[in-house]
Amino acid sequence: MLPACRSESEAFAIPTFALTDRDVDGFLDELRIFHTRFRTCFARSEPREHFFNYMVGQLSALERKSIEPMALHVAGGNIRGMQRCMSDDVWDEDLMRQTYHGLVAEEMGDPDGVLMFDESGFVKKGQDSVGVARQYCGTLGKVENCQVGVFAGYASRHGYALVDKRLFMPEQWFTEDYADRREKCNVPDAVTLHTKPQLAVEMLQAICREGRLPFKYIVADCLYGNSPDFLDALDACVGVTALVSIPADTRCWLQRPPTTEHPYTYKGAVRSKRVVASTTQAPLTVTALAESLPCAAWYRRTVSEGTKGPSAYACARNRVTRCKEGLPDRTVWLVIKRTLGVSPTSAYDISHAPASTPLRLFVWFSGIRWAIAPCCEETKTELGMAHYEVRPYPGWHHHILTGMLAHCFVWHLKVRVGKKSPSVDGVATAPLVGDDPALTHVHGGGCPRAGGVDTAVQSPGVCVAQKASCSRGRKRDL
């Protein structure tokens, strides 16, 4: 029997979608009410109505949710009007984002909420869309012609949602050769070159400054864990605990090494620089450190991870001091998670959590991070976030933001009907109904009206993704 300190459960589980057709009867009326929260974000009634129709189309049972099929599917839909709304009309995006964050806080806000940061790729065939380039696409796991968005997600015991986004603009887009493309895509002059972690920092700082989303934890993968800018931003978040991944070749010391001032002469002038004391051992890679830990340092733990379900790992942690340019940097927790079996693989995370933080929190942390995956998957494949055909800079942001709102609205329906359905293992994934891999569309029974669905077709449906369909849906959309 393991002692209690080695067997306590995770902090909380994340619920999944559990809507039926009966639950969403009359959802057009509910969508109208939801939509009115954003009325003041538009100066005129026309773009406001096109925005509503666009969301109706995203929530429909259409296979392809680009503008033309959505406009033809929705009563009162107008192809050119919806295109203009997405690409050219002026939205008060700051007010819309703040209003949206207020809605997320109302529906799923929790003092123990988690902010998550990750990027997602959108494969493109041409060269005219803003920010498109041959770059790494996480959706495909390889370099491809695509756009890449950096996203902030929010998760709590009440649900999960995307809460902010930034379009990553590759370096070549800021050269003179791309000046005409920037102009055609309406890229604002204020947009400058930023790395993906720097874009994440912008979102984190904006969320902290606005103060609408309550959160206690932050998680991110190794792209952000290896960024000094992102780590500095985490340090500035007082009272927040973070867990971020790092590469396997990250170097560190088990004990913080002493440093001395080393004098040297440069161009006839005596100068000095800080160096590690000569008696100090060389820093270890986190891989070498993990291999040196005794058996007593390892604990067998079950971790909840995305669509894969719960998995057992060997977990360990140790206080270390990171090496930065040969000098000691932050003293942090190093958390190691190793798969079981003949050929184990390891993942490494660091946290600036207090020295008294229990291992079980880090284990829970490492599973919660994957909640951002269904945020992107469901919004891209079920609500059409990956189906867009807009090319300008404002159009990308308008479309992505509308997809985020549509995803939040489905959670709004779930909360309205009062269904709380965390899975047995607490994994943030959509439910699998029997063995049917097809998508389940649950249709509202409310009477269509202006902005509703054409009488020649079915009423709009809220698409509920099923676990078996996620990966297939992604391939289909590419």
C-alpha positions in Angstrom: 0.0 0.0 0.0 1.4 3.4 -1.1 1.4 6.2 1.5 -1.1 8.9 1.0 1.5 11.3 -0.3 2.0 8.9 -3.2 -1.6 8.2 -4.1 -3.6 11.4 -3.9 -5.7 12.2 -7.0 -5.5 15.1 -9.4 -6.8 18.7 -8.7 -9.9 18.6 -11.0 -11.2 17.0 -14.1 -12.3 18.8 -17.2 -15.8 18.1 -18.5 -16.7 17.1 -22.1 -19.5 17.9 -24.4 -22.7 16.0 -23.7 -25.5 17.6 -25.8 -28.4 15.9 -27.4 -31.0 17.2 -29.9 -33.5 17.8 -27.1 -31.0 20.0 -25.2 -30.6 22.4 -28.1 -34.3 22.8 -29.0 -34.8 26.5 -30.0 -31.0 27.3 -29.9 -31.5 30.0 -32.6 -33.2 32.1 -29.9 -30.4 31.3 -27.5 -27.8 32.3 -30.2 -29.7 35.6 -30.7 -29.3 36.4 -27.0 -25.7 35.3 -27.1 -25.2 37.5 -30.2 -26.7 40.6 -28.6 -23.7 40.8 -26.2 -21.6 41.9 -29.2 -24.0 44.4 -30.7 -21.9 47.4 -29.8 -18.8 45.9 -31.5 -20.3 46.9 -34.9 -21.1 50.4 -36.1 -23.8 49.3 -38.5 -26.6 46.7 -38.5 -25.6 45.0 -41.8 -22.2 43.6 -40.6 -23.9 42.7 -37.3 -26.4 40.5 -39.2 -23.8 39.0 -41.4 -21.8 38.2 -38.3 -24.8 36.4 -36.8 -25.5 34.5 -40.1 -21.8 33.5 -40.2 -22.1 31.9 -36.7 -25.3 30.1 -37.7 -23.4 28.6 -40.7 -20.5 27.5 -38.4 -23.0 25.8 -36.1 -24.7 24.0 -39.0 -24.3 20.4 -40.2 -22.6 21.5 -43.4 -19.6 19.4 -44.4 -17.6 22.4 -45.7 -18.0 25.7 -43.7 -16.5 28.3 -46.0 -18.5 31.4 -46.8 -20.3 30.4 -50.0 -21.9 27.2 -48.7 -22.8 28.8 -45.4 -24.4 31.8 -47.2 -26.5 29.5 -49.4 -27.5 27.4 -46.4 -28.7 30.2 -44.1 -31.9 32.0 -44.7 -31.0 35.6 -45.6 -27.4 34.7 -46.2 -25.5 36.9 -48.6 -22.2 35.7 -50.1 -20.7 39.1 -50.8 -22.0 40.6 -47.6 -20.5 37.9 -45.5 -17.2 38.1 -47.4 -17.1 41.8 -46.8 -18.0 41.4 -43.2 -15.0 39.1 -42.7 -12.5 40.8 -44.8 -13.2 44.5 -44.9 -15.8 45.7 -42.3 -14.4 47.3 -39.1 -15.0 45.5 -35.9 -14.2 46.7 -32.4 -12.0 43.7 -31.8 -10.7 44.9 -28.4 -14.3 45.3 -27.1 -15.3 42.0 -28.6 -12.4 40.2 -27.0 -13.1 41.8 -23.6 -16.8 40.9 -23.9 -15.9 37.4 -24.9 -13.6 37.0 -21.9 -16.4 38.1 -19.7 -18.6 35.4 -21.2 -16.0 32.7 -20.7 -15.5 33.9 -17.1 -19.3 33.6 -16.5 -19.6 30.2 -18.1 -16.4 28.4 -17.0 -14.4 30.9 -14.9 -12.7 29.4 -11.8 -10.0 30.7 -9.4 -8.1 27.5 -10.2 -8.4 28.1 -14.0 -5.5 27.2 -16.4 -4.1 29.3 -19.2 -2.6 27.2 -22.1 -0.4 28.4 -25.0 0.2 26.6 -28.2 0.3 27.1 -32.0 -1.7 25.5 -34.7 -1.1 25.4 -38.5 -3.5 26.0 -41.4 -2.4 24.4 -44.7 -2.7 26.7 -47.7 -2.1 26.0 -51.4 -1.4 29.5 -52.7 0.9 32.3 -51.7 -1.6 35.2 -51.4 -2.9 34.6 -47.9 -1.4 36.8 -45.2 1.5 35.2 -43.3 1.6 32.1 -45.6 5.1 30.5 -46.0 6.8 27.2 -46.0 7.2 26.6 -42.3 6.6 23.9 -39.7 3.0 22.9 -39.5 2.1 21.1 -36.3 -1.1 19.8 -37.8 0.9 17.8 -40.3 4.1 17.4 -38.2 6.3 18.7 -41.1 7.3 21.8 -43.0 4.5 22.8 -45.4 3.0 25.8 -47.1 0.8 27.2 -44.3 -0.3 29.9 -41.9 0.4 29.5 -38.2 -1.7 30.9 -35.4 -0.5 31.2 -31.8 -3.4 30.6 -29.4 -4.2 31.1 -25.7 -6.7 28.6 -24.3 -8.5 28.5 -21.0 -9.6 25.4 -19.0 -11.3 24.8 -15.7 -13.5 22.2 -14.0 -16.4 23.8 -16.0 -15.0 23.6 -19.6 -12.4 24.7 -22.0 -12.2 27.4 -24.7 -9.8 29.4 -26.9 -9.6 32.9 -25.6 -7.1 34.7 -27.8 -5.1 34.4 -31.0 -2.2 36.0 -32.9 -1.1 35.3 -36.5 2.6 34.4 -36.7 4.2 36.4 -39.5 7.4 34.8 -40.8 10.5 37.0 -41.2 10.3 37.2 -45.0 7.0 39.0 -44.7 8.8 42.0 -43.3 11.3 42.3 -46.2 11.0 44.7 -49.1 10.2 41.8 -51.4 6.9 41.3 -49.6 5.9 45.0 -49.4 3.2 44.5 -52.1 1.8 41.4 -50.4 1.6 43.3 -47.1 -0.3 46.1 -48.7 -2.7 43.7 -50.5 -3.4 41.8 -47.3 -4.0 45.1 -45.3 -1.3 44.3 -42.8 -1.2 47.3 -40.4 2.1 49.2 -40.2 2.1 48.6 -36.4 2.6 44.9 -37.0 6.3 44.0 -36.5 8.3 40.8 -36.4 7.5 38.7 -33.3 8.5 35.2 -32.4 5.8 32.8 -31.4 6.7 33.0 -27.7 6.7 36.8 -28.0 3.1 36.6 -29.4 2.2 34.4 -26.4 3.7 37.0 -24.1 1.5 39.7 -25.6 -1.6 37.6 -25.0 -0.6 36.7 -21.5 0.1 40.3 -20.6 -3.2 41.4 -22.1 -5.2 38.8 -20.2 -3.5 39.8 -16.9 -4.0 43.5 -17.6 -7.7 43.1 -18.4 -8.3 40.9 -15.3 -11.5 39.3 -16.6 -10.3 35.6 -16.7 -9.5 34.1 -13.3 -6.6 31.7 -13.4 -4.0 30.1 -11.2 -1.9 27.9 -13.5 -0.1 28.3 -16.9 1.1 25.5 -19.2 3.0 25.5 -22.5 5.2 23.3 -24.6 9.0 23.5 -25.1 8.9 26.3 -27.8 7.7 28.6 -25.0 9.6 26.9 -22.1 12.9 27.6 -24.0 12.1 31.3 -24.5 13.6 33.8 -22.1 10.9 36.3 -23.0 8.1 33.9 -22.1 9.8 32.8 -18.8 10.3 36.4 -17.8 6.6 37.0 -18.4 5.7 34.0 -16.2 7.9 35.4 -13.4 5.9 38.6 -13.6 2.6 36.8 -12.9 2.5 36.9 -9.1 0.7 34.1 -7.4 0.5 32.0 -10.6 2.2 28.5 -11.0 3.5 27.5 -14.4 4.7 24.3 -15.9 6.4 24.5 -19.3 8.2 21.9 -21.4 11.9 22.1 -22.2 14.1 20.4 -24.8 16.0 17.2 -23.7 19.4 19.0 -24.3 18.7 21.7 -21.7 21.6 22.0 -19.3 21.4 22.5 -15.6 23.2 22.1 -12.2 21.9 20.1 -9.2 23.3 22.8 -6.9 23.6 26.5 -7.8 27.3 27.0 -8.7 29.3 29.8 -7.2 30.5 32.5 -9.6 33.5 34.8 -9.6 34.7 37.9 -11.5 37.3 37.1 -14.1 39.6 40.0 -15.1 40.8 40.2 -18.7 42.4 42.9 -21.0 40.7 44.1 -24.1 42.2 46.8 -26.3 44.5 47.8 -23.5 41.7 48.2 -21.0 41.2 45.9 -18.0 37.7 44.5 -17.8 36.0 41.7 -16.0 33.2 39.2 -16.6 31.3 36.8 -14.4 32.2 33.2 -14.7 31.5 30.0 -12.9 34.1 29.0 -10.3 36.7 26.7 -11.7 36.0 24.0 -9.1 32.4 23.6 -10.4 31.4 20.6 -12.3 30.1 21.1 -15.8 26.3 21.3 -16.1 24.4 18.2 -17.0 21.7 17.8 -19.7 18.3 17.0 -18.2 18.6 13.7 -20.0 21.8 12.8 -18.2 20.3 14.0 -14.9 17.3 11.8 -15.3 19.5 8.8 -15.9 21.4 9.5 -12.7 18.4 9.6 -10.4 18.1 6.7 -8.0 15.1 4.3 -8.2 13.7 5.8 -5.0 13.2 9.2 -6.8 10.7 7.7 -9.2 6.9 7.3 -8.7 4.4 5.5 -10.9 1.6 7.8 -11.8 -1.4 7.8 -14.1 -1.6 10.9 -16.3 -4.7 12.1 -18.3 -3.7 13.1 -21.8 -6.0 14.2 -24.5 -7.6 11.7 -26.9 -5.2 9.0 -25.8 -6.9 8.6 -22.4 -5.1 8.0 -19.2 -1.6 6.5 -19.3 0.8 5.3 -16.7 4.3 6.9 -16.4 7.3 6.9 -14.1 7.6 10.5 -12.7 10.3 12.2 -10.8 11.3 15.8 -9.9 14.3 17.6 -8.7 15.4 21.1 -7.9 17.9 22.4 -10.5 19.5 25.6 -11.6 19.3 26.2 -15.4 22.4 27.0 -17.3 22.2 30.1 -19.6 25.2 31.0 -21.7 27.4 29.2 -19.3 26.1 30.9 -16.2 23.5 29.9 -13.6 20.0 31.2 -14.3 16.7 30.4 -12.7 16.4 27.8 -9.9 13.3 25.7 -10.8 11.7 22.4 -10.4 12.6 19.9 -13.1 9.8 17.4 -13.7 10.5 14.3 -15.6 7.8 12.0 -17.1 9.0 8.7 -18.6 6.9 6.1 -20.5 6.9 2.5 -19.2 8.1 -0.4 -21.4 11.1 -1.8 -23.1 12.1 1.5 -24.9 11.0 4.3 -22.6 11.0 8.0 -23.7 11.1 11.0 -21.5 9.5 14.4 -21.4 10.9 17.3 -19.4 9.2 20.3 -17.8 10.3 23.1 -15.5 8.3 25.0 -13.0 8.9 28.0 -10.8 6.5 26.6 -8.2 7.4 26.8 -4.5 9.8 24.2 -3.1 6.9 22.7 -1.1 4.8 21.9 -4.2 3.8 18.2 -4.2 4.5 15.9 -7.1 0.8 15.2 -7.7 0.3 18.8 -8.8 2.9 18.5 -11.5 1.5 15.1 -12.7 -1.9 16.7 -13.0 -0.4 19.7 -14.8 1.2 17.5 -17.4 -2.2 16.1 -18.3 -4.1 19.4 -18.3 -1.8 20.9 -20.9 -3.5 18.8 -23.6 -6.8 20.4 -23.1 -5.8 23.0 -25.7 -5.7 20.2 -28.4 -9.5 19.6 -28.3 -10.0 23.4 -28.3 -8.2 23.6 -31.7 -9.5 20.3 -33.0 -13.2 20.9 -32.3 -13.1 24.5 -33.6 -11.1 23.6 -36.7 -12.9 20.5 -37.8 -16.4 20.8 -36.4 -17.0 24.6 -36.5 -15.1 25.3 -39.7 -12.1 27.3 -38.3 -9.9 25.5 -40.9 -12.3 26.0 -43.8 -11.8 29.8 -44.3 -10.9 31.4 -47.7 -10.2 34.9 -46.5 -6.8 36.3 -47.4 -6.4 39.7 -45.7 -4.9 40.3 -42.2 -8.2 41.5 -40.7 -10.1 38.7 -42.3 -8.0 36.0 -40.7 -8.5 37.6 -37.2 -12.3 38.0 -37.8 -12.8 34.4 -38.9 -10.7 32.9 -36.1 -12.4 35.0 -33.5 -15.9 34.0 -34.8 -14.9 30.4 -34.6 -13.8 30.9 -31.0 -17.1 32.4 -30.2 -19.0 29.6 -31.9 -17.1 27.1 -29.8 -17.9 29.0 -26.6 -21.5 29.1 -27.6 -21.7 25.3 -27.7 -20.3 25.3 -24.1 -22.9 28.0 -23.3 -25.6 25.6 -24.4 -24.1 22.8 -22.3 -24.0 25.0 -19.2 -27.5 26.2 -19.9 -28.9 22.7 -19.8 -26.9 22.0 -16.6 -25.1 19.0 -17.8 -21.8 18.3 -16.2 -20.2 15.2 -17.7 -16.5 14.8 -16.9 -15.2 11.5 -18.3 -14.2 8.8 -15.9 -10.5 9.7 -16.3 -11.0 13.4 -16.4 -9.6 13.7 -19.9 -10.5 16.8 -21.9 -11.9 14.9 -24.9 -15.2 14.5 -26.7 -17.3 11.4 -25.9 -17.4 8.4 -28.1 -20.9 7.1 -28.7 -20.8 3.4 -29.4 -18.4 2.5 -32.2 -19.8 4.8 -34.8 -16.9 7.0 -36.1 -19.3 9.4 -37.9 -19.9 12.9 -36.6 -23.1 13.4 -34.5 -25.1 16.5 -35.4 -27.7 17.6 -32.9 -30.3 19.8 -34.5 -32.3 22.6 -32.8 -36.1 22.4 -33.1 -36.7 26.2 -33.0 -38.5 27.8 -35.9 -36.1 29.5 -38.4 -36.6 33.2 -38.9 -34.5 36.1 -40.2 -31.0 34.8 -39.9 -32.2 31.2 -39.6 -31.9 28.3 -41.9 -33.5 28.2 -45.4 -36.7 26.2 -45.3 -35.3 24.0 -48.0 -32.7 22.5 -45.8 -32.5 21.2 -42.2 -32.4 23.5 -39.2 -28.9 24.4 -38.1 -27.1 21.8 -36.0 -24.6 22.0 -33.3 -21.8 19.7 -34.3 -20.5 17.5 -31.4 -17.2 15.9 -32.3 -16.6 12.3 -31.3 -13.3 11.0 -30.2 -12.9 8.6 -33.2 -13.5 11.3 -35.7 -11.0 13.9 -34.6 -8.0 12.7 -36.4 -10.0 11.8 -39.5 -11.7 15.1 -39.5 -8.3 16.9 -39.5 -7.1 14.9 -42.5 -10.3 15.6 -44.3 -9.9 19.4 -43.8 -6.4 19.5 -45.2 
